[in-house]
Amino acid sequence: MYYLLFTLYLVIAVYLIPRIPFIKKTGLTPIIIISLFLLKVIAGLAIGWMSQKYYPGNDYWALDKDGLVEYKLMMSHPREFLTNIFISPYKNGYTGFFNSIGSYWNDLRYNIILKLIAFCDIFSRGNYYINSLFFNFFGFIGLVALFHVFDDIYKNKKWIIITGCFLLPSTLYFSSGIHKDLIVLTMLGIFCYALYFSFTQKFTLNRSIIIFISFVVLLFMRNFVAVALIPVSIAYILCIKKRFGPFPTFISIYALIFLVLLFLQYLVPSFQPLKIITQKQTDFLNLPTAATQLKTNVLEPGLKSFVKNIPQAIEHGFLRPYLWDTKGNFIFPFALELLFYELLFLFVLFKNRFKPTLLNPFIIFSIFFAVSMLILTGLIIPNTGSIVRYKSIYLPFLITPLLCAFSCKKTNSNIH
């Protein structure tokens, strides 16, 4: 029965995908669109199968199982299903917005996914792989949104942009499972689309609503990603509206944030925003030791400690895993992928082909955002496996501009 249902829904999805106006506007042929969508669906099946076979007790299947509980609640007690997401079971109520454990807000990100799975279960009868198909139908739209942005910036390089947005191995794999990663990358793509075209074309009510909704979803799903979007978005808007120089503007915004934190640390010692990051690292360190555990310096809630630990954060966030990091069953392919990106970066850097593309404010937006997130990942996450998964979300923002800079000749844009 499940095979039949999956096939039926897949046929419907394949029929609908190339006919959605937003996707048709990419200028890609239906065959290319369907092929990219099917690749994402296959990646969703793969991560589901691999996680079940090699990592029993993983989050992907646990979420799907808990989603079925929510589905049964929806069928038997619909009022409780609709209201229990707003109730905090903790004594501290609704405080601790940035806490990683014992917080209503930390649970909310999972509860949102469980509610979505419950609605999917109406049609899937609780089958993980059918739910994965539904989630990836939604996730594909976020990648298309990101494609629209880069395609508008880099003319005549559709195939390269397809590679950067849809085909990066770790991004494709980890953003196709039933998990936060899929939703976060989807919302990032939609947020960037609405932000970019609001200021390069026309700021409309619909686009402002999309910006707001995508930002709020990111704030609930992974709050530090939403916070990281604020400075780059402000800098981007200033560049477009005031025609400020991109590099000086972005650097000035980050320098201003650094100075504000520095002054507040000395003027108001009780104000410790960096403690949020140190607490997240502590929560990760308190988890059971992973097979790919890294030796990580313990952060203290002060700028001196953060600056001291930046080199290690860069090594963990940008350079791990190494080829010789053999712990864990599936680290080597991702290490090989990362090595390719590093060689690509060095080639572009020494050939000086990257400089012209940096003149576009959104490219600098992408790079500053991705770099800040990779450094943050390196600061708080103490194991290679989780680092690979977390940073996979941000790779399109770095690798797509690199691939376009690497391309010397204009690629054929006749993909109608």
RAGIUR-V400084 format. One record per residue. OMEGA is omega in degrees with one decimal (none if undefined). Layout:
{{OMEGA} {OMEGA}}
//
This chain:
{{-178.9} {177.7} {-179.7} {178.8} {-179.7} {-179.8} {179.6} {-179.1} {178.7} {177.9} {178.8} {-179.7} {179.7} {177.3} {-174.3} {-171.2} {-177.6} {-178.7} {176.5} {-175.6} {-179.0} {180.0} {178.1} {-178.1} {177.9} {-177.1} {178.3} {178.7} {176.9} {180.0} {179.7} {179.8} {-179.4} {-179.9} {178.9} {178.2} {179.8} {177.4} {178.3} {177.4} {178.5} {177.4} {176.8} {176.8} {-177.3} {-177.9} {175.5} {-179.2} {-178.2} {-178.0} {179.0} {-175.3} {-171.4} {-178.7} {179.6} {-177.2} {-178.0} {-176.8} {-174.7} {-178.0} {177.5} {177.7} {179.9} {178.7} {179.2} {176.2} {177.7} {175.4} {178.1} {177.9} {179.1} {176.3} {178.6} {-178.8} {-175.2} {-178.1} {-174.8} {-179.9} {178.1} {178.6} {-176.6} {-173.7} {-172.5} {179.1} {-178.4} {-175.3} {177.7} {178.7} {-172.9} {179.8} {-179.6} {174.7} {-174.6} {176.2} {177.5} {-176.2} {-176.5} {-179.7} {-179.1} {178.3} {176.4} {-176.3} {175.4} {-174.9} {175.9} {177.9} {-174.4} {-177.8} {177.6} {-179.8} {176.4} {178.8} {179.9} {178.0} {178.4} {178.8} {179.9} {177.5} {177.1} {-178.2} {176.1} {-176.2} {-174.9} {-174.8} {175.2} {-177.9} {-176.1} {-172.1} {175.2} {175.5} {177.2} {177.2} {179.5} {-179.2} {-177.7} {171.1} {177.4} {-177.9} {-179.5} {-179.8} {177.8} {177.8} {176.6} {178.2} {178.2} {177.1} {179.8} {-176.9} {-177.9} {178.9} {177.5} {-179.4} {-176.8} {-179.6} {173.5} {178.9} {-174.1} {-176.7} {178.6} {179.2} {174.4} {179.1} {-177.1} {-175.9} {-171.3} {-164.1} {176.0} {-169.3} {-176.3} {177.4} {179.1} {-175.6} {-172.1} {179.9} {179.2} {178.2} {175.9} {-174.1} {178.5} {-173.8} {179.4} {-177.4} {-179.1} {179.3} {178.3} {-179.9} {176.2} {179.2} {-179.2} {178.0} {-178.1} {178.4} {-176.9} {179.7} {-175.9} {-175.3} {174.2} {-174.7} {173.4} {177.6} {-176.7} {177.2} {-176.9} {177.8} {-179.7} {-179.4} {178.1} {177.0} {179.2} {177.4} {-177.9} {-176.2} {-178.9} {178.5} {-179.8} {177.5} {177.3} {180.0} {179.1} {-174.6} {179.8} {-166.6} {-177.1} {173.8} {178.2} {179.0} {-179.5} {179.6} {-173.8} {-177.7} {-178.8} {178.0} {177.1} {-179.9} {180.0} {-179.6} {178.0} {179.8} {-176.7} {-173.8} {-176.1} {-178.8} {174.9} {175.2} {-174.3} {-176.4} {178.7} {-178.4} {-179.4} {179.9} {-179.3} {179.8} {179.8} {177.3} {178.8} {178.1} {179.3} {-178.6} {178.7} {178.1} {-179.8} {-179.1} {-179.5} {179.8} {-178.4} {-178.2} {-179.0} {-176.1} {-179.3} {179.4} {-175.3} {-179.1} {-180.0} {178.7} {177.4} {-178.8} {180.0} {178.8} {177.4} {177.1} {178.8} {179.1} {177.2} {-179.2} {-179.4} {175.9} {176.7} {-177.4} {-178.4} {177.8} {-178.2} {-177.9} {178.3} {173.8} {-173.0} {176.7} {179.7} {-179.3} {170.2} {-174.3} {177.8} {-177.3} {-179.4} {179.3} {-179.4} {179.4} {179.6} {-175.4} {179.1} {179.5} {178.4} {178.7} {178.0} {179.2} {-179.0} {-174.3} {-174.7} {-169.1} {177.9} {3.9} {171.3} {178.7} {-177.9} {172.5} {-172.0} {179.1} {-177.0} {-173.1} {-169.2} {-177.7} {-172.1} {179.6} {179.6} {174.9} {178.6} {176.8} {-179.9} {178.0} {177.5} {179.6} {179.7} {178.1} {177.0} {179.0} {-179.8} {179.4} {-179.5} {-178.2} {-175.7} {176.6} {175.4} {179.7} {-173.3} {-172.0} {-178.3} {-177.2} {-178.4} {179.3} {178.3} {-176.6} {-178.8} {176.9} {176.8} {172.8} {-177.4} {-175.6} {-179.9} {179.1} {-177.0} {-179.5} {179.8} {179.9} {177.9} {176.6} {178.1} {176.7} {178.6} {180.0} {-168.0} {-173.5} {-171.9} {177.4} {-171.9} {-178.3} {179.8} {177.9} {179.8} {-178.5} {-177.1} {-173.7} {178.6} {-179.0} {-172.9} {-176.6} {179.4} {-178.7} {177.5} {-170.5} {178.7} {174.7} {178.1} {179.8} {179.1} {176.7} {179.5} {-177.6} {-178.2} {-177.4} {176.1} {178.8} {-179.0} {-176.8} {-177.8} {177.5} {-172.8} {none}}
//
